[in-house]
Amino acid sequence: MRNAFSAQAPKKATNLSLNSELLAEAKRLNINLSATMEKALAQEVHERKKAEWLKQNAEAINACNELTERHGLFSDSFRAF
């Protein structure tokens, strides 16, 4: 699955509300909040888009699986295992 966004897109400032103790610890550890949030958000977007795609294509996936169960795969006769 391709990225859900362009890595070259311009940055946009935003406001977040975070646990104050967690934020203080992150600052103490010199964690780049923007990079960390962007990475976490990209992962969450990927997971949600994947779930969305699977839901939208569930009928076709099930039909393909049923066809394979009934008739096998074209390559079955060529497998050595």
KOLGUNU-47366 format. One record per residue (C-alpha): residue in three letters; x, y, z; residue number from 1. Coordinates in steps of 0.25 Angstrom, whole numbers, plus 5000, padded with zeros to 4 digits. Example, Ala and Ser with C-alpha at 12.3 -4.5 7.8 and 13.67 -1.06 7.14 Angstrom:
BEGIN
PT/residu/u/v/w/num
PT/ALA/5049/4982/5031/1 .
PT/SER/5055/4996/5029/2 .
REM end
This chain:
BEGIN
PT/residu/u/v/w/num
PT/MET/5000/5000/5000/1 .
PT/ARG/5005/5014/4996/2 .
PT/ASN/5008/5025/5006/3 .
PT/ALA/4995/5032/5010/4 .
PT/PHE/5002/5046/5008/5 .
PT/SER/5014/5052/5001/6 .
PT/ALA/5027/5053/5009/7 .
PT/GLN/5029/5066/5002/8 .
PT/ALA/5016/5073/5006/9 .
PT/PRO/5018/5086/5014/10 .
PT/LYS/5018/5085/5030/11 .
PT/LYS/5006/5091/5037/12 .
PT/ALA/5006/5096/5051/13 .
PT/THR/4995/5090/5060/14 .
PT/ASN/4992/5090/5075/15 .
PT/LEU/4992/5077/5083/16 .
PT/SER/4988/5074/5097/17 .
PT/LEU/4997/5064/5104/18 .
PT/ASN/4999/5058/5118/19 .
PT/SER/5008/5069/5125/20 .
PT/GLU/5017/5058/5132/21 .
PT/LEU/5019/5050/5119/22 .
PT/LEU/5022/5063/5111/23 .
PT/ALA/5032/5067/5122/24 .
PT/GLU/5039/5054/5121/25 .
PT/ALA/5039/5054/5106/26 .
PT/LYS/5046/5068/5107/27 .
PT/ARG/5056/5063/5117/28 .
PT/LEU/5060/5052/5107/29 .
PT/ASN/5061/5061/5096/30 .
PT/ILE/5050/5054/5088/31 .
PT/ASN/5046/5062/5075/32 .
PT/LEU/5031/5063/5077/33 .
PT/SER/5028/5067/5063/34 .
PT/ALA/5035/5055/5057/35 .
PT/THR/5030/5045/5067/36 .
PT/MET/5016/5050/5065/37 .
PT/GLU/5017/5050/5050/38 .
PT/LYS/5022/5035/5050/39 .
PT/ALA/5011/5031/5060/40 .
PT/LEU/5000/5038/5052/41 .
PT/ALA/5006/5032/5039/42 .
PT/GLN/5005/5018/5045/43 .
PT/GLU/4991/5020/5050/44 .
PT/VAL/4986/5026/5036/45 .
PT/HIS/4992/5013/5030/46 .
PT/GLU/4985/5004/5039/47 .
PT/ARG/4972/5011/5038/48 .
PT/LYS/4973/5011/5022/49 .
PT/LYS/4977/4996/5022/50 .
PT/ALA/4964/4993/5031/51 .
PT/GLU/4956/5002/5022/52 .
PT/TRP/4961/4995/5009/53 .
PT/LEU/4959/4981/5015/54 .
PT/LYS/4944/4985/5019/55 .
PT/GLN/4942/4991/5005/56 .
PT/ASN/4947/4978/4998/57 .
PT/ALA/4943/4967/5008/58 .
PT/GLU/4932/4962/4998/59 .
PT/ALA/4942/4961/4987/60 .
PT/ILE/4953/4955/4996/61 .
PT/ASN/4943/4944/5001/62 .
PT/ALA/4938/4941/4987/63 .
PT/CYS/4953/4939/4983/64 .
PT/ASN/4956/4930/4995/65 .
PT/GLU/4943/4922/4992/66 .
PT/LEU/4947/4920/4978/67 .
PT/THR/4961/4915/4982/68 .
PT/GLU/4955/4906/4992/69 .
PT/ARG/4946/4899/4982/70 .
PT/HIS/4956/4899/4970/71 .
PT/GLY/4970/4900/4976/72 .
PT/LEU/4980/4909/4969/73 .
PT/PHE/4986/4908/4955/74 .
PT/SER/5000/4906/4961/75 .
PT/ASP/4996/4894/4970/76 .
PT/SER/5000/4884/4960/77 .
PT/PHE/5014/4890/4959/78 .
PT/ARG/5017/4891/4974/79 .
PT/ALA/5027/4881/4979/80 .
PT/PHE/5023/4882/4994/81 .
REM end
